[in-house]
Amino acid sequence: MKPQNYFCIVLFFCASTVFAQENYSFQFGKLTQHEVEMTKYELDSTAEAVVVYEMGKYYFLGDDASGRFKLRMDKQLKIKILKQAGLKYADIEIPYYESGNEFETVKVNEATTYNYENNQLIRSKLDTKNIFNEKTDENWHRAKFSMPNVKEGSIIEIDYSIVSPFLFNLHDWEFQHDIPVVSSNLELRIIPYYEYVYIMRGASKFDEYSQEAMTNEIRWGNLLYREMQIKMGRKNIPAFRDEEFITSPNDYKNMIQFQLSVIHYPRGGENKIMSTWPALANDFLKDELFGKYIEAAEKASKKIVPTLNLEGKTDAEKIQIITEYVKANYNWNGTITKFAREKAAKIITNKTGNSAELNLLLLALLRQAGIAAKPLVLSTRGHGQIPTNYPFQQFFNYVIVLVENGDDKISLDATEPMLAFNELPTRCINVKGLIIEKNSDKWVEIEQNELSHTEKEFSIGFTEDRSVQKTHVNYTAFSYDAFKYRKIYYGETQRLKEYLEKQSITSPTNINVKNYDDSEQPFMFSFDTESQANTATDKLFISPFLKLAPQDNIFKQNERTLPVDMILRDGGSYKATIEIPAGYKVEYLPKTLNHEGLIIDLHYKAEQHGNSVIVEADYAFKKSMYEAKLYAALKFSYNDVIKKLNEMIVLAKE
């Protein structure tokens, strides 16, 4: 057999400076004096723990029972616990995959905790009876265990293997973690029958890279072949800390993702797994759990559409009526997926389904009503962004409905009845999606530019002796803010009361709610609260918006290397009417401010009107996404919002 190109993308060796590698042992079961005695990591004194090494080896084995190759993935790692907060890194989770009747198997070969006590090294081995397995979604499981006898200063070392029948998708290799890594190395042994591509994220080069054909021949059955050995490694990798305001850590962490691209058959011929986006779209349409489900749902929906009173309605009205019908009559079971699992007729009967079943049913109903609706597949935020150069189905995990109504493109999702009909769950707002139609390679930007905000009104008065401030508060929440408060309330006043108390509202009473069941209307609620008046000598110090304006800066990092993705455009408006008690006068009002900035708009006005002070303020972010270089400006601008909205009004005795 002639040599094959094992990887379509090759990253070449590039040397870099390695710091104090001689202080560490990268051999399983061997510790150095430095590792035992270290109390902080030289390159990051704030680190709670450090990965000393992480070594992996992926290779193929012939399986006589099945007559197929299986993939074995061996991994060894050593972690030094430096601080009490680092104990959580001794809780280990190993993900593994299952589909149909096939599954991966996990074996923990050895797991040991080392502690240096009374001038001797104490070894505590994991009892395999303490390994537990749990299902995380329809395909993924995880083996979980906690290392024994872990404390500050411990070293843990783990050796485990995963054997997989799934050759299409090698497990990702993460060079970077939430704690620093001294050394991370992966060795691949690729055989001539499978060709892979890989995507490197979060970095553009390796510290170590080599590729060579092995000289020894391997025989399995009638096959005789040689392996190609590929080694890749990185050293002194900093902790990943840019975790706020991003889509998914997997979009930015330094890692390698693999995908089978071509199968070469021993007797000749090949099967190209990696094709084109139009071919992938066609595969979706042919799939029993996608395209065929849509066809079945269209047939089944013929009996439903005539009952929806659509005659004489505009297309825009039909879209809203049908979407609201599905939301009101079908329950989402919480499963996120791009494929249906049950037949359309069963979903219609049981009125419960996964995200794909409900959204593809919505699609079918719209089409039956004469609306040009199309499936739009995407990757949810936690699943990561889609590398558009690599047409692989596993990059997608969700499907919504796209309706092109004239010049308008409307994205629809049926899983969240508390959202307005044309608002997507925030998990879906993740850059772009692929339209699924015959021979399609069309992409659509997925974003929500509407400002999500709440209007808060305050009526403030005092008891006759001025000792107690009495406040009536009205909330009017729009868009995603309305969704947030509906989810908090969920039909129970106590839930809303507990939320307000967490916002430092003292004993809220007389809570009254409006529009809970109508997601097309703003969600409204009101309440009363009393608190000790903020007095000093003969003065009253009044915070006009209580503590219901922003209190803490949401931008907490000192510096930022990644774009800031807030998902939604945030903002709020406030109006307070403060009764001036008899015998008091206004001593201080904050200055008026009208700021139209590149980052945030901020307006503030406080004026006396007869026996009242009226304070009005509002702020709004200009965008939902900002470049990393604007992080300092974001932090500074939001701090100005906090300061201005929390300025005191001062009343003094005449």
QUIWORA-V340923 format. One record per residue. RES is the residue in one letter. D_FIRST is the distance of its C-alpha to the first C-alpha in Angstrom with 1 decimal. Layout:
# QUIWORA-V340923
RES|D_FIRST / RES|D_FIRST
This chain:
# QUIWORA-V340923
M|0.0 / K|3.8 / P|6.5 / Q|8.7 / N|12.5 / Y|13.6 / F|17.2 / C|18.9 / I|21.9 / V|22.1 / L|25.4 / F|26.0 / F|28.0 / C|31.7 / A|34.2 / S|37.4 / T|40.5 / V|40.3 / F|43.6 / A|44.8 / Q|41.5 / E|43.1 / N|45.5 / Y|42.8 / S|40.6 / F|37.1 / Q|36.7 / F|37.3 / G|40.7 / K|42.0 / L|44.8 / T|46.6 / Q|50.3 / H|49.8 / E|48.0 / V|50.7 / E|53.6 / M|52.4 / T|54.5 / K|52.9 / Y|49.7 / E|50.2 / L|48.5 / D|50.0 / S|53.4 / T|53.6 / A|50.4 / E|51.2 / A|48.2 / V|45.1 / V|41.5 / V|41.1 / Y|37.3 / E|34.7 / M|31.3 / G|28.3 / K|25.0 / Y|22.5 / Y|19.7 / F|17.9 / L|19.0 / G|18.2 / D|21.5 / D|22.5 / A|25.5 / S|23.8 / G|20.4 / R|18.9 / F|17.9 / K|20.9 / L|21.5 / R|23.9 / M|26.0 / D|28.3 / K|31.2 / Q|34.0 / L|37.0 / K|40.4 / I|43.3 / K|46.8 / I|49.6 / L|52.1 / K|54.7 / Q|56.1 / A|54.4 / G|51.0 / L|51.4 / K|49.6 / Y|46.3 / A|46.6 / D|46.2 / I|42.5 / E|40.6 / I|37.0 / P|35.7 / Y|33.4 / Y|32.3 / E|33.0 / S|32.4 / G|33.6 / N|33.1 / E|30.3 / F|31.2 / E|30.2 / T|31.9 / V|33.6 / K|34.6 / V|36.9 / N|36.2 / E|39.1 / A|41.6 / T|44.6 / T|47.5 / Y|49.0 / N|52.7 / Y|54.7 / E|58.2 / N|61.1 / N|59.2 / Q|56.4 / L|52.9 / I|53.0 / R|49.8 / S|49.8 / K|46.8 / L|45.9 / D|46.8 / T|43.9 / K|46.7 / N|47.4 / I|44.0 / F|44.6 / N|42.4 / E|43.4 / K|42.0 / T|42.0 / D|41.0 / E|39.5 / N|36.0 / W|36.5 / H|38.2 / R|39.0 / A|39.8 / K|43.0 / F|44.9 / S|47.4 / M|47.2 / P|50.2 / N|53.1 / V|52.0 / K|54.6 / E|54.9 / G|53.3 / S|50.8 / I|47.2 / I|44.8 / E|41.3 / I|38.9 / D|35.6 / Y|33.9 / S|30.6 / I|29.4 / V|26.9 / S|25.8 / P|24.2 / F|24.1 / L|20.7 / F|21.9 / N|24.3 / L|24.1 / H|27.7 / D|29.2 / W|29.8 / E|33.4 / F|34.2 / Q|37.7 / H|40.4 / D|44.1 / I|44.8 / P|43.5 / V|40.3 / V|40.2 / S|36.5 / S|33.5 / N|29.9 / L|26.7 / E|23.5 / L|20.3 / R|17.4 / I|14.6 / I|11.5 / P|8.3 / Y|9.8 / Y|13.0 / E|14.1 / Y|17.8 / V|20.6 / Y|23.7 / I|27.3 / M|29.5 / R|33.2 / G|36.3 / A|35.0 / S|33.0 / K|31.6 / F|30.6 / D|32.6 / E|29.5 / Y|25.9 / S|22.9 / Q|19.1 / E|17.0 / A|13.7 / M|14.9 / T|14.9 / N|15.3 / E|12.7 / I|13.6 / R|13.9 / W|15.3 / G|16.1 / N|13.4 / L|10.6 / L|9.5 / Y|8.4 / R|10.1 / E|12.5 / M|13.7 / Q|17.4 / I|19.7 / K|23.5 / M|26.2 / G|29.9 / R|33.4 / K|36.8 / N|40.4 / I|39.8 / P|43.2 / A|44.3 / F|43.7 / R|47.3 / D|47.3 / E|47.4 / E|50.3 / F|50.1 / I|46.3 / T|44.1 / S|41.9 / P|41.2 / N|37.5 / D|37.9 / Y|39.1 / K|38.0 / N|35.4 / M|32.3 / I|28.6 / Q|27.6 / F|24.1 / Q|22.7 / L|19.5 / S|18.6 / V|15.4 / I|13.7 / H|10.1 / Y|10.3 / P|8.1 / R|9.5 / G|9.0 / G|11.6 / E|12.8 / N|16.2 / K|17.8 / I|20.3 / M|21.9 / S|23.8 / T|27.3 / W|30.8 / P|32.0 / A|29.2 / L|29.9 / A|33.6 / N|32.9 / D|31.0 / F|34.2 / L|36.3 / K|34.4 / D|34.3 / E|36.8 / L|38.0 / F|38.6 / G|39.1 / K|40.1 / Y|42.5 / I|44.1 / E|44.7 / A|46.2 / A|48.3 / E|49.6 / K|50.9 / A|52.4 / S|54.1 / K|56.1 / K|58.8 / I|59.0 / V|59.3 / P|62.7 / T|64.2 / L|63.6 / N|66.5 / L|64.4 / E|66.6 / G|68.1 / K|65.9 / T|64.1 / D|60.3 / A|60.7 / E|63.0 / K|60.7 / I|57.8 / Q|60.0 / I|61.5 / I|58.2 / T|56.6 / E|59.7 / Y|59.8 / V|56.3 / K|57.1 / A|60.4 / N|59.3 / Y|55.8 / N|54.9 / W|51.7 / N|50.4 / G|49.0 / T|45.3 / I|43.3 / T|40.4 / K|39.0 / F|38.7 / A|41.5 / R|41.5 / E|44.5 / K|45.6 / A|47.8 / A|50.7 / K|50.7 / I|50.7 / I|53.7 / T|55.5 / N|54.9 / K|55.1 / T|52.7 / G|49.1 / N|46.4 / S|46.1 / A|43.8 / E|45.9 / L|49.1 / N|47.8 / L|46.0 / L|49.3 / L|51.2 / L|48.9 / A|49.6 / L|53.4 / L|53.5 / R|51.7 / Q|54.1 / A|56.9 / G|55.6 / I|54.2 / A|51.0 / A|49.0 / K|45.3 / P|43.1 / L|42.1 / V|39.4 / L|39.6 / S|39.0 / T|42.1 / R|43.3 / G|42.3 / H|38.8 / G|38.3 / Q|37.8 / I|35.1 / P|32.5 / T|32.8 / N|29.6 / Y|27.4 / P|28.0 / F|27.7 / Q|30.1 / Q|30.7 / F|32.4 / F|35.3 / N|37.6 / Y|40.7 / V|42.1 / I|45.5 / V|47.3 / L|47.8 / V|50.8 / E|51.6 / N|55.3 / G|56.4 / D|55.4 / D|55.0 / K|51.8 / I|52.7 / S|50.3 / L|51.3 / D|50.6 / A|52.4 / T|51.9 / E|54.8 / P|58.2 / M|60.1 / L|58.4 / A|59.7 / F|57.9 / N|56.2 / E|55.2 / L|51.8 / P|51.4 / T|50.6 / R|47.2 / C|46.2 / I|47.3 / N|44.0 / V|43.4 / K|41.9 / G|40.5 / L|38.4 / I|40.3 / I|38.7 / E|39.4 / K|37.3 / N|34.9 / S|36.7 / D|35.7 / K|39.3 / W|40.2 / V|43.7 / E|45.3 / I|46.7 / E|49.8 / Q|53.4 / N|55.9 / E|59.0 / L|61.1 / S|61.2 / H|64.6 / T|67.7 / E|71.3 / K|73.5 / E|77.3 / F|79.7 / S|83.5 / I|85.0 / G|88.6 / F|90.5 / T|92.9 / E|96.6 / D|96.5 / R|93.3 / S|91.6 / V|88.9 / Q|86.6 / K|85.9 / T|82.9 / H|81.8 / V|78.1 / N|76.4 / Y|72.6 / T|71.2 / A|67.4 / F|65.1 / S|61.5 / Y|59.2 / D|62.2 / A|63.8 / F|60.7 / K|60.8 / Y|64.4 / R|64.0 / K|61.3 / I|63.6 / Y|66.6 / Y|64.8 / G|68.2 / E|69.7 / T|72.3 / Q|71.8 / R|68.2 / L|69.5 / K|72.3 / E|70.0 / Y|67.8 / L|71.0 / E|72.1 / K|68.9 / Q|69.7 / S|73.0 / I|75.2 / T|78.1 / S|78.7 / P|77.9 / T|80.1 / N|80.8 / I|77.2 / N|77.0 / V|73.8 / K|73.4 / N|70.5 / Y|68.3 / D|67.2 / D|66.9 / S|63.7 / E|64.7 / Q|67.8 / P|68.0 / F|68.4 / M|71.8 / F|73.5 / S|76.6 / F|78.2 / D|81.0 / T|81.0 / E|83.6 / S|83.4 / Q|85.9 / A|87.0 / N|85.8 / T|89.2 / A|90.5 / T|94.3 / D|95.4 / K|92.1 / L|89.4 / F|85.7 / I|83.6 / S|79.9 / P|79.9 / F|76.4 / L|76.8 / K|73.3 / L|71.6 / A|70.5 / P|67.4 / Q|68.2 / D|65.1 / N|62.7 / I|59.4 / F|57.7 / K|57.7 / Q|55.2 / N|56.4 / E|53.6 / R|50.7 / T|47.2 / L|46.1 / P|47.6 / V|50.3 / D|49.6 / M|52.7 / I|51.4 / L|54.9 / R|57.8 / D|60.3 / G|64.1 / G|67.5 / S|71.1 / Y|74.2 / K|77.9 / A|80.6 / T|84.3 / I|86.4 / E|90.0 / I|92.2 / P|94.7 / A|98.4 / G|99.6 / Y|96.2 / K|95.0 / V|91.7 / E|91.3 / Y|87.7 / L|85.2 / P|81.8 / K|81.3 / T|79.9 / L|76.3 / N|74.4 / H|71.0 / E|68.4 / G|65.5 / L|61.9 / I|60.8 / I|63.6 / D|66.7 / L|69.7 / H|73.2 / Y|76.2 / K|79.8 / A|82.7 / E|86.2 / Q|89.5 / H|90.9 / G|94.3 / N|94.0 / S|90.2 / V|87.3 / I|84.3 / V|81.0 / E|78.1 / A|74.6 / D|71.1 / Y|67.7 / A|64.4 / F|61.0 / K|60.1 / K|56.4 / S|54.1 / M|51.6 / Y|52.3 / E|50.3 / A|50.1 / K|52.4 / L|55.2 / Y|55.1 / A|58.2 / A|60.0 / L|59.1 / K|60.4 / F|63.6 / S|64.3 / Y|63.9 / N|66.1 / D|68.8 / V|68.5 / I|69.1 / K|72.1 / K|73.7 / L|73.4 / N|74.8 / E|77.9 / M|81.2 / I|84.2 / V|87.4 / L|90.7 / A|93.9 / K|97.4 / E|99.9
